C-alpha cells in the first residue's frame, strides 16, 4: 500500500469520519489505520473480499469528495503553517509582549483542540 495514499486517507478519516456509515468507517479504519488486508477484513465480517474492496473504494471516493467540497484538511494545514510563521515572527519581533504571545497560543490551541477531539 502506498504510504502517501495511506496518510491522505487517515487524514481525511480524521476530518470526515463522522460523515461515513458505521460499516464504511470500520472497513476503512481497519484497512488504512490498522493495516488489515482485504482478506482479513472479509474474514472478520464474513463477507467476500470483493465486497470489502468495493466498500473501501466507494468510501475513498466519498472522503475525497468531502475534501474537494469542504477543504477542511487543506485549510487546517494552511492555518497551521501560517500560525507557526506568526508565532515565530511574534517571538522574534515582540519578545516582551506577553499579551500578544498569549493570543498566539490561544489561536494555535483552537485548531489543536479541534484535531485532538476528532481523533479516533
Backbone as CSV, one residue per row, in Angstrom:
resi,resn,N_x,N_y,N_z,CA_x,CA_y,CA_z,C_x,C_y,C_z
1,UNK,0.846,-1.180,0.000,0.000,0.000,0.000,0.892,1.244,0.000
2,UNK,0.519,2.209,-0.761,1.300,3.430,-0.906,1.188,4.293,0.353
3,UNK,2.336,4.686,0.898,2.383,5.463,2.145,1.644,6.786,2.010
4,UNK,1.854,7.486,0.911,1.220,8.791,0.715,-0.302,8.667,0.720
5,UNK,-0.825,7.659,0.035,-2.274,7.458,-0.003,-2.788,7.071,1.375
6,UNK,-2.045,6.231,2.074,-2.435,5.835,3.426,-2.519,7.053,4.331
7,UNK,-1.514,7.903,4.284,-1.526,9.114,5.108,-2.687,10.028,4.740
8,UNK,-2.944,10.172,3.441,-4.048,11.017,2.992,-5.386,10.477,3.493
9,UNK,-5.603,9.186,3.355,-6.867,8.593,3.789,-7.032,8.691,5.305
10,UNK,-5.955,8.462,6.052,-6.038,8.592,7.506,-6.359,10.028,7.913
11,UNK,-5.777,10.995,7.218,-6.073,12.403,7.496,-7.530,12.718,7.189
12,UNK,-7.998,12.290,6.028,-9.389,12.553,5.657,-10.350,11.850,6.607
13,UNK,-9.968,10.699,7.081,-10.794,9.970,8.037,-10.939,10.748,9.338
14,UNK,-9.881,11.409,9.765,-9.954,12.234,10.974,-10.961,13.362,10.781
15,UNK,-10.912,14.012,9.631,-11.779,15.161,9.392,-13.210,14.780,9.030
16,UNK,-13.403,13.689,8.308,-14.723,13.368,7.766,-15.278,12.018,8.217
17,UNK,-14.594,11.342,9.124,-15.029,10.015,9.550,-16.448,9.967,10.080
18,UNK,-16.879,11.026,10.745,-18.239,11.050,11.295,-19.311,11.134,10.215
19,UNK,-18.943,11.467,8.994,-19.908,11.544,7.898,-20.127,10.188,7.227
20,UNK,-19.306,9.221,7.565,-19.406,7.886,6.975,-20.388,7.029,7.755
21,UNK,-20.878,5.976,7.092,-21.677,4.996,7.818,-20.743,4.210,8.738
22,UNK,-21.306,3.527,9.686,-20.504,2.723,10.616,-19.661,1.698,9.852
23,UNK,-20.286,1.017,8.903,-19.576,-0.013,8.140,-18.439,0.602,7.318
24,UNK,-18.698,1.721,6.656,-17.648,2.387,5.884,-16.474,2.765,6.783
25,UNK,-16.806,3.356,7.925,-15.754,3.820,8.831,-14.924,2.649,9.358
26,UNK,-15.588,1.585,9.754,-14.872,0.427,10.303,-13.963,-0.196,9.243
27,UNK,-14.487,-0.431,8.049,-13.681,-1.045,6.989,-12.456,-0.195,6.669
28,UNK,-12.659,1.099,6.497,-11.537,1.949,6.077,-10.539,2.152,7.214
29,UNK,-11.020,2.182,8.457,-10.097,2.259,9.602,-9.244,1.002,9.682
30,UNK,-9.879,-0.141,9.525,-9.119,-1.390,9.573,-8.100,-1.450,8.436
31,UNK,-8.509,-1.033,7.262,-7.631,-1.129,6.095,-6.470,-0.143,6.162
32,UNK,-6.761,1.109,6.453,-5.703,2.129,6.427,-5.032,2.351,7.779
33,UNK,-5.804,2.471,8.837,-5.202,2.790,10.141,-4.607,1.556,10.818
34,UNK,-5.265,0.410,10.656,-4.802,-0.805,11.327,-4.027,-1.744,10.403
35,UNK,-3.945,-1.418,9.120,-3.180,-2.175,8.130,-3.668,-3.619,7.959
36,UNK,-4.983,-3.816,8.059,-5.563,-5.125,7.772,-5.590,-5.318,6.258
37,UNK,-5.486,-6.550,5.818,-5.631,-6.839,4.389,-7.119,-6.946,4.064
38,UNK,-7.432,-6.893,2.773,-8.828,-7.061,2.358,-9.353,-8.420,2.817
39,UNK,-8.518,-9.441,2.689,-8.911,-10.784,3.104,-9.188,-10.885,4.593
40,UNK,-8.376,-10.217,5.400,-8.586,-10.244,6.852,-9.892,-9.556,7.232
41,UNK,-10.179,-8.445,6.592,-11.432,-7.737,6.878,-12.614,-8.591,6.431
42,UNK,-12.505,-9.176,5.240,-13.577,-10.028,4.717,-13.849,-11.203,5.647
43,UNK,-12.802,-11.829,6.118,-12.951,-12.974,7.023,-13.593,-12.547,8.337
44,UNK,-13.165,-11.423,8.866,-13.687,-10.929,10.144,-15.190,-10.635,10.067
45,UNK,-15.646,-10.107,8.932,-17.053,-9.728,8.790,-17.862,-10.742,7.991
46,UNK,-17.216,-11.847,7.625,-17.870,-12.924,6.882,-18.525,-12.407,5.600
47,UNK,-17.754,-11.647,4.841,-18.191,-11.149,3.537,-17.081,-11.459,2.537
48,UNK,-17.368,-11.229,1.265,-16.350,-11.501,0.249,-15.282,-10.410,0.242
49,UNK,-14.129,-10.791,-0.227,-13.029,-9.838,-0.374,-13.436,-8.726,-1.335
50,UNK,-14.180,-9.090,-2.383,-14.648,-8.105,-3.365,-15.594,-7.093,-2.723
51,UNK,-16.438,-7.548,-1.810,-17.359,-6.635,-1.122,-16.583,-5.615,-0.291
52,UNK,-15.545,-6.072,0.375,-14.702,-5.168,1.173,-14.000,-4.181,0.251
53,UNK,-13.430,-4.687,-0.835,-12.733,-3.836,-1.806,-13.671,-2.748,-2.336
54,UNK,-14.862,-3.140,-2.755,-15.827,-2.176,-3.299,-16.206,-1.129,-2.260
55,UNK,-16.436,-1.572,-1.027,-16.805,-0.645,0.042,-15.688,0.361,0.299
56,UNK,-14.471,-0.113,0.361,-13.333,0.776,0.626,-13.148,1.767,-0.523
57,UNK,-13.270,1.328,-1.759,-13.117,2.237,-2.907,-14.210,3.308,-2.901
58,UNK,-15.450,2.917,-2.621,-16.541,3.905,-2.539,-16.290,4.892,-1.407
59,UNK,-15.794,4.386,-0.291,-15.513,5.242,0.858,-14.385,6.217,0.546
60,UNK,-13.353,5.745,-0.132,-12.261,6.642,-0.549,-12.808,7.775,-1.411
61,UNK,-13.663,7.430,-2.358,-14.259,8.451,-3.227,-15.085,9.442,-2.416
62,UNK,-15.818,8.943,-1.441,-16.623,9.831,-0.592,-15.737,10.785,0.193
63,UNK,-14.675,10.265,0.790,-13.767,11.113,1.567,-13.129,12.189,0.688
64,UNK,-12.703,11.804,-0.501,-12.103,12.772,-1.424,-13.130,13.815,-1.875
65,UNK,-14.360,13.375,-2.081,-15.432,14.306,-2.468,-15.691,15.312,-1.347
66,UNK,-15.755,14.834,-0.108,-15.951,15.744,1.027,-14.836,16.787,1.077
67,UNK,-13.601,16.339,0.918,-12.469,17.271,0.980,-12.501,18.251,-0.191
68,UNK,-12.870,17.778,-1.369,-12.939,18.665,-2.536,-13.998,19.749,-2.377
69,UNK,-15.039,19.453,-1.621,-16.102,20.439,-1.399,-15.855,21.300,-0.166
70,UNK,-15.367,20.697,0.901,-15.280,21.401,2.186,-13.883,21.919,2.527
71,UNK,-12.862,21.283,2.040,-11.464,21.707,2.236,-11.046,21.810,3.703
72,UNK,-11.596,20.996,4.567,-11.250,21.084,5.988,-9.791,20.732,6.243
73,UNK,-9.312,19.662,5.643,-7.920,19.244,5.865,-6.955,20.259,5.259
74,UNK,-7.206,20.654,4.026,-6.328,21.624,3.358,-6.247,22.923,4.157
75,UNK,-7.407,23.417,4.584,-7.439,24.678,5.324,-6.780,24.549,6.694
76,UNK,-6.946,23.393,7.337,-6.308,23.174,8.634,-4.790,23.289,8.501
77,UNK,-4.218,22.606,7.509,-2.764,22.633,7.345,-2.265,24.011,6.912
78,UNK,-3.068,24.730,6.136,-2.688,26.095,5.755,-2.686,27.006,6.983
79,UNK,-3.719,26.897,7.824,-3.771,27.702,9.050,-2.624,27.348,9.980
80,UNK,-2.313,26.066,10.073,-1.223,25.621,10.930,0.112,26.232,10.480
81,UNK,0.353,26.246,9.180,1.602,26.804,8.651,1.690,28.302,8.916
82,UNK,0.598,29.017,8.685,0.591,30.462,8.937,0.732,30.735,10.432
83,UNK,0.074,29.943,11.245,0.177,30.111,12.701,1.601,29.942,13.205
84,UNK,2.297,28.961,12.661,3.697,28.752,13.053,4.568,29.931,12.635
85,UNK,4.336,30.447,11.429,5.091,31.615,10.966,4.800,32.831,11.843
86,UNK,3.520,33.010,12.180,3.149,34.144,13.029,3.784,34.025,14.407
87,UNK,3.766,32.832,14.969,4.344,32.629,16.298,5.840,32.929,16.293
88,UNK,6.525,32.496,15.254,7.959,32.780,15.133,8.204,34.278,14.996
89,UNK,7.410,34.928,14.177,7.544,36.370,13.966,7.284,37.144,15.260
90,UNK,6.215,36.785,15.949,5.868,37.467,17.204,6.977,37.277,18.231
91,UNK,7.487,36.059,18.349,8.552,35.794,19.324,9.815,36.593,19.000
92,UNK,10.081,36.770,17.716,11.291,37.484,17.298,11.125,39.005,17.406
93,UNK,10.014,39.528,16.921,9.821,40.979,16.849,9.246,41.584,18.129
94,UNK,8.474,40.794,18.863,7.810,41.308,20.063,8.031,40.367,21.252
95,UNK,9.263,40.122,21.624,9.546,39.135,22.673,8.990,39.521,24.047
96,UNK,8.780,40.793,24.289,8.302,41.234,25.603,6.791,41.412,25.665
97,UNK,6.102,41.242,24.553,4.649,41.442,24.520,3.949,40.140,24.925
98,UNK,3.716,39.983,26.208,3.115,38.744,26.717,1.660,38.599,26.278
99,UNK,0.952,39.707,26.136,-0.442,39.637,25.694,-0.527,39.084,24.275
100,UNK,0.311,39.571,23.398,0.343,39.080,22.020,0.743,37.602,21.985
101,UNK,1.701,37.218,22.790,2.118,35.812,22.860,0.968,34.931,23.346
102,UNK,0.206,35.419,24.323,-0.955,34.665,24.814,-2.012,34.501,23.724
103,UNK,-2.271,35.567,22.970,-3.229,35.472,21.863,-2.772,34.450,20.821
104,UNK,-1.489,34.432,20.531,-0.956,33.460,19.575,-1.152,32.033,20.085
105,UNK,-0.879,31.814,21.356,-1.063,30.482,21.941,-2.525,30.061,21.866
106,UNK,-3.434,30.987,22.151,-4.866,30.684,22.090,-5.289,30.331,20.668
107,UNK,-4.803,31.094,19.710,-5.146,30.856,18.312,-4.666,29.484,17.849
108,UNK,-3.451,29.140,18.169,-2.893,27.840,17.787,-3.616,26.705,18.511
109,UNK,-3.988,26.930,19.759,-4.663,25.896,20.552,-6.042,25.555,20.003
110,UNK,-6.706,26.502,19.347,-8.044,26.235,18.814,-8.002,25.078,17.824
111,UNK,-7.124,25.132,16.838,-7.031,24.043,15.866,-6.517,22.770,16.505
112,UNK,-5.567,22.865,17.409,-5.036,21.667,18.062,-6.096,20.985,18.904
113,UNK,-6.925,21.763,19.565,-8.007,21.204,20.374,-9.017,20.508,19.476
114,UNK,-9.370,21.134,18.348,-10.313,20.532,17.422,-9.775,19.227,16.859
115,UNK,-8.494,19.192,16.501,-7.885,17.983,15.950,-7.872,16.863,16.985
116,UNK,-7.530,17.187,18.225,-7.462,16.167,19.275,-8.831,15.565,19.541
117,UNK,-9.883,16.366,19.471,-11.219,15.849,19.752,-11.763,15.017,18.602
118,UNK,-11.169,15.149,17.398,-11.645,14.411,16.240,-10.902,13.108,16.010
119,UNK,-9.813,12.880,16.741,-9.045,11.661,16.524,-9.827,10.456,17.011
120,UNK,-9.424,9.319,16.518,-10.135,8.061,16.778,-10.335,7.865,18.234
